[in-house]
Amino acid sequence: MTLVYSFLFCGLLCLIGQIILSKTKLTPGHITSLFVVIGAFLAIFGIYDKIANCVGAGANLPIMSFGNTLTNYVYEGYLKSGVLGLFNNMLAGVSTGVVAAVVFSFIIMIFTNPKD
């Protein structure tokens, strides 16, 4: 049943993003930033963890999980080292994903041709 919940959660987020894209003048970059901020706010209030417990790994796939992960690592850094820990631990949790995205994008770019 968790697979169904994961599919529905990710599908609902895609549907919301597509409706926002179709009905407003926001660009995909704006919508992506909006979802990251929403994920961060849900993490602050503990709602995203409850969603993740319900839908399983499906909560780790959308861009909202980036905001959730970033917020959790910032808070963890604050607990360990105080205010300076906010900056020390900020990208520790998401750095692997960001590097992987850049490397895989470069590899795909090598083997594909852009449209003219």
MOQUIFEN-V868953 format. One record per run of one state. SS is the DSSP state (alpha for helix, beta for strand, coil for the rest). FROM is the first residue (numbers start at 1). TO is the last residue. Records with the same first field share a line. If there is no record, write none. Layout:
# MOQUIFEN-V868953
SS=FROM-TO ; FROM-TO
This chain:
# MOQUIFEN-V868953
coil=1-1 ; 24-27 ; 45-46 ; 61-63 ; 82-82 ; 89-94 ; 112-116
alpha=2-23 ; 28-44 ; 47-60 ; 64-81 ; 83-88 ; 95-111
